[in-house]
Amino acid sequence: MTEETWGWNEIEETASHIQRRARRVPSVMIITGSGLGALADDIEEAVSLPYAEIPRFSPTSVLGHAGELVMGQLEGREIAIMRGRVHFYEGYSLPRITFPIRVLHRMGADTLIVTNAAGGLDESFEAGDLMLITDHINLVGMAGFNPLRGPNDERLGPRFPDMSSAYDEGLRVVALSVAQELGIELRQGTYVMAAGPTFETPADVRFLRLIGADAVGMSTVPEVIVARHEGMKVLGISHVSNVIPSTHVPSIDGPNEDEGLHQEVLDSGSRVVPKLSHLIRGIIGRIHEA
Ligand code: HPA
């Protein structure tokens, strides 16, 4: 059976496997992006399961993504953190990438908090900024790659899911209020997914700005689509790890330096973790208000 046809029974089987090992019922699922896995360090009574030991979970091949599911308590809530995610550019299909969301939802999670590293397109952004995702552009989906492509099982969700308010307004209000309370600057904007693994050309960047994107990354959108298909509430936060310049013109001062961009993403991630952890803890503590 290929992952394109993983359905109700496979979800059940994987959910029971995790339940037997972890003996916890999650209410909030968190997916951590590049360099942000340390968010899981705050979990109390933590039980960790490497993806390699969970049926149908995919090991991540990317530096900065640990590859384990950590379950336990945070701010008095039952949390499941995906420490590291898999990406489309690694060669995995979208149903495979998004399978863990269906599993954690089956186990009880009704909210998804998704974080990522993204390149800033909005010229007022600075590296290290946090951006509350208000909406996304599904560029990869518009090109034909949608995790819901194929037969639809109505038990999981509707054939044509509404995406008019994918990022829950109540959760966004809580996030903004917590950020203000903690003195953390929280920008807002639209995220666009590019398939990667190449970073953008200057012409790509002009195009993405033109279509209304504020930050670009290589993840998140498929996960959000599946969470919405399942009826979960979604909150998304991008860590702006680098700001993408408008033009790359040759300079007599030397070549433009791009070779270190992935390292820049990871380094910036480790610097931003304390701020992001603080914010997410605060949000979880007040999630009942959403
Ligand atoms: N482009 C695409 N994805 C990214 C970037 C970027 O500049 N930074 C972090 N993820």
Boltz pocket constraint, residues with backbone or C-beta under 6 A from the ligand:
constraints:
  - pocket:
      binder: B
      contacts: [[A, 117], [A, 118], [A, 119], [A, 120], [A, 194], [A, 198], [A, 199], [A, 200], [A, 216], [A, 217], [A, 218], [A, 239], [A, 241], [A, 242], [A, 244], [A, 265]]
      max_distance: 6.0
